[in-house]
Amino acid sequence: MNGSTTRLNLIGIGTGNPEHLTREAIRVLNAAALVLIPRKGPDKADLAELRRAICAEVQTNPAMRIVEFDMPVRDAANPDYRAGVEDWHAAIAARWAEAIRRELPEGGEVALLVWGDPSLYDSTLRIAAKLGVETRVIPGITAIQALTAAHGVALNEIGAPFIVTTGRRLREQGWPAAADTLVVMLDGGCAFQSLPPEGVDIWWGAYLGMKEQIIEAGPLAVTGSRIMARRAAARAAHGWIMDIYMLRRRGDQEPPSATRISNSS
């Protein structure tokens, strides 16, 4: 790969709706000589298909080429989580570099379509740093924005902070004391089950921005079980799920502490 003449463009594409693309994203996408699309196995084939559909809808540059590659799989059995993630990222960077060298030996503009925004709970920027090429980021609509828009609810109370965290941290460390509003991402195990539900409301959404979008909201005590049931059914139907939720304490409730559960996120 000719690092001096290659620029990697990380384009935030929102949460599945082609109309989430900004005019800047469309312009930069059409300036790319090469668009890389990851394949994540048959269970997630529709994610690659959605990326292809987005390109087809906005493409005006006939010279733009779309090349797919197979994503490496993270070794979930590695007891050192961070080391396992680092190894996985290095393998992904190697796949990118291989594709770019093969398809653009003289260099040029390369685009990668990133769900949501590349800056928020996404590893694309960290992986890109391993390539040693110029990188440009085009911001996109985040899952947080799509969630609050779907429910028509404000992210923060008047003058109040909020915290964005992960299911793993919520389950292991409980409710952070610094805020009454939490946004929880990367939660594969419904970590809200680890919290006492009294005085807590939840706003949940899956496949946000897509035609499959489903949402639920209400008191955690009565809505949590409904979310788990709908989540399980949707995952079984599609083979994958991307979801996010917001929790908010009512009134003067004390921060709930975590109760350890065995589900992994």
N, C-alpha and C positions, 0 to 999 in steps of 0.2 A: 504493500500500500504506500503510495506516495503522499506522506503526511503533509508536505509543503503545499500541495495543490488540492487537497481533499478537505471539504467542509461538511461536517455532520450537522444536519438540522433536525432537532427534536421538536416535533409538532404536536402540541396538545390538541386532542380531537374530541374532548368532552366525554360524555358517558354513553355513547352509542347512537345518538341522533345526528345524522349528517348535517343538520342545520346548526349544530353547535360550533362548526368551524367558523373562525373569523375570516374576514377578507384577507388579512395578512397570512393566515395559515394556507388559504387557497393559493395565494400568489407564490409563497415559498415552495409549496408542494409542486406547483407547475414549473418552477425553475429548476427542480431536481432532475438530474440525469438518471438517478437510480432511487427507487423506493424499496426498502427492505421490509418484508412482512413475515413475522414469525409464525410458525406452525407449532401448536402445542398439543398435538395428538388428536385422535378422532373425537374425543369427548368435547373438545373445545374448538372444533372445526368452524363453527359459526362465528367465532371471534375473528379468524383470518378472513372469512367471507365478508364480514362487516367492513373490515379494513379495505378489502378489494372493492366493495360497493361504494364506499366513500370516495375512493380514488376515481372510480368510473363516473361518479356523479359530477365531480368537479374538474376532471382532467380536460385541459385545453391544449396541452403540449404533447403532440404525437410522438415526440422523441423520448418522453419519459418511460423508463422501463421498470416494471415491477418484478422483483425477484423474491421468492419465498425461501426460507431456511427453517430447519428443524431446531427448535429450542432445546438446549440441554436441560436435563431434569436434575433438580436439586436433590442431594442425598439426605433425605429426611432422617435417616438412621444415624447420621453423624452426631455424637453426643455433644460436640462443641458447635453450638448453633451458629455463632458468628464465623467460625472457621469454615463451616459448611457453606454459608452464604457467600463468603469470599471466594471459595473454590468455584461455586456456581457462577458468580459474576465473571470470573476470569474465563470460564468456558464459554460464556455468552459473548464476551468481548472477542475471543478468538474466532467464533463463528462470524461475527460482524466483519472482522478484519479479513478473513478468508474470502467472504463474498465480495467485499469492496475491491480487494486486490484482483480477483478474478474478473469482475464485471467492469471495473473502472481502473485499468492499469495505469492510465495517465492522470488519474485523479478527476475531481469534479464535485458537483453538489449531490449529497446523499441525504435522503429523508427517512426518518423513522416516525411512525405514527404512534403516539403515546396516549393511553387512556387517561382521561381527565387532564391533569396538568403535570408536567415533568417534575415540578418542585415538591409535590405533596405525596408522601408515602409511596414513592416510586423510585426504583433503583437505576433508571436509565442514565441519569446524569453521572452517577458513580461508575457505571460500566463504561460510559463514553470517555471518562477521564483516563481509562486504561489504554486508549487507542493513541493518545498523543497527537490528535488532530484538532483543528479549530472546530469549536462547537457553538452553535447558535440555538437558542431556545425560543419557541413561539408558544406563548401561554395559551392554555385552554380552560374550559369550564370544568370545575372540580366536581367530584361526587358530593361534596358538602353543599355546594350551590344547587346542584340538581335535587338533593334531598330536601333542602329548605323550600325550594321553589315548588316541588311536588306537593308539599304539605301546606304551603302558604303560611309559613311560620318564620319569625325572625330568629336568627342564629344566636343573638345575645339579648339579654335583658338590658334595660336602659342603663348605660354607663358601666355595665358589668362585664367581666372577662369570661372567656370560655376556654376549655382545654380540648385539644385534639390528641387522642391517644389510641392505643391498640387494644384488642381483646386480651392479648397476653398480659399486658400491664394491668388492665382493669381486674383481671382474675387474680393476679398474684399480689397486687399492691392495694387493691380497693379503690375507693373514690378519692381522688386528689382533693386536699383540703382547700386549694386555692380558688376553686370555682364551683358554682352551682349548676353549670351547664357543661356537659361532656359530649364530644363527638367521638364515636368509636369506629375505627377502621380495622381492616385486616383481622376480622374476627370469624374464625371458622367454627367456633364452638359455642356461640350465644353466651358470651361471658357475663351478660346481664343476670344470668341465673345465679351468679355468685354474690349478688347484692340483695339485702333486704328490700323488698319492693315498695314498702309503705312510703307514701309521700313522693313517689318518683313517677314522672311521665316519660313516655318513650315515643319517638317518631322514627319509624323504620322504613327502608325502601330497598328493593332489589331490582336489578336490571334497569336502573334509572336511565331515562332517556330513550330506552328501547321500546319496541312495541310490546314486549313481554313485561313491562314495568308493573310491579305490585308494591303497594304501600299499606302500612298499618300504623295506627296511632292511638294513644290512650294511656290510662294508668298502667304502669308496669305490672301491677298485681293481677290484672285481668287480661292484659294484652300480650304479655310475655309468652304464654303458652300458645296463643293463636299464631304469633310470629314463628315460633319453633315449628309448628305444624305446617304452616304455609311454606316456610323455608325448606323443610325436608321434602315436601311434595314438589316444589319447583326444582330443587337440585336433582331429584330423581327423574323429572321430566326432561330436563335440559342437559344433564350430565355435568353441570357446573353452575356456580352462582357467584355473583358479585353483589354484595350488599353493604349497607352502612346504616348507622342509627345515631340518634341524638337522645341523650338523657337529661332531664332537668328536675332538680329538687324543688318542691313547693314550699313556700313560706320559710319557717325557721327550722327545717329538718336538719338533723345532724348528719354529717357525711357518713354514708353507709360503709361498713368495713367489709372486706372480701371474705367469702367462705370458700375454701379450696374445693375445686371440683376437678375431675379427671380429664375433661374434654380438652383437646389441644386446639390451638388457633393456628 
